[in-house]
């Protein structure tokens, strides 16, 4: 059993679909985590549009969440967040792999995401999971601090193996 970073069976996340009743909690977490947070309305619209949302819980508490948009032949990870005290415990990687598996099963030939250039930990995770850099969006993100500079976004892409050709990395 993997016990890196203090992970034990007791601390594994329970994954489930994001639900309407989660949104107030998720929006509050989002406001604490991100400089430019999604609003409860953004999450509500994503669910109403049929985007895939996942929530990871530990002891009944949401510790990770995200949203995946699927379109013809491709998918885009719109949000992938882990609360600060639970980072570096594999939750982000597990959620990322769940989204990749969802995209593969639903026929996506490529998966895209955007990330702040300063988010070195996330970029390292994405590269470790075979995402490659494809472009930059200049001054895409608002400043982290008031009066600060806007920040570029790195656009990354993955071409997942077709369903059945790759190891299923996340169990349902």
C-alpha positions, 0 to 999 in steps of 0.5 A, a space after each residue: 500500500 502506498 503510504 507516501 505523504 501520510 496516505 493510508 487507507 483511512 485517508 483515501 478519497 471517496 469519489 462521486 459525481 458533483 451534485 447541486 447540493 455540493 455547490 455552496 461548499 465548493 464555491 466557498 472552497 473555490 474562493 479560498 483556493 483561487 485568485 479568480 474563483 468560479 462562482 456558484 453560478 459558474 458551477 451550477 451552469 456547468 452542471 446544467 450544461 451536462 459537464 462532468 463534475 467529480 468530488 472527492 471526500 474524506 470523512 464526509 468533507 469535500 477535499 477535491 473537485 473538478 469539472 470536465 467539458 466534453 465536446 466532439 472529439 475532445 475534452 477540456 479540464 475546466 477546473 481541478 482543485 484540491 484544498 491546500 491541506 490535502 495537496 501532495 497526497 495524490 488527490 489531484 493526480 487521481 482526479 486528473 486520471 478520472 477525467 482522462 478516463 472519462 474523456 477516453 471512454 466518451 471518445 475524446 481524441 485529445 484533452 486540453 487544460 490551461 494552467 497559470 505559468 506560476 503553478 509549477 506543481 500543477 505543471 509538473 503533475 500534468 507533464 508527468 501524466 503525459 500532457 505537452 505544452 501547446 501554446 500560451 495565452 498572454 495575460 490570461 489570468 487576473 493578478 494574484 494580488 491587487 495591483 499585480 501583473 496579469 499572468 500568462 496561461 500555459 495550454 497543455 494537451 494530452 492524446 489519451 490512448 483509445 478505451 481498451 488500449 490503456 490501463 484504467 487508472 482510476 477505479 469507479 
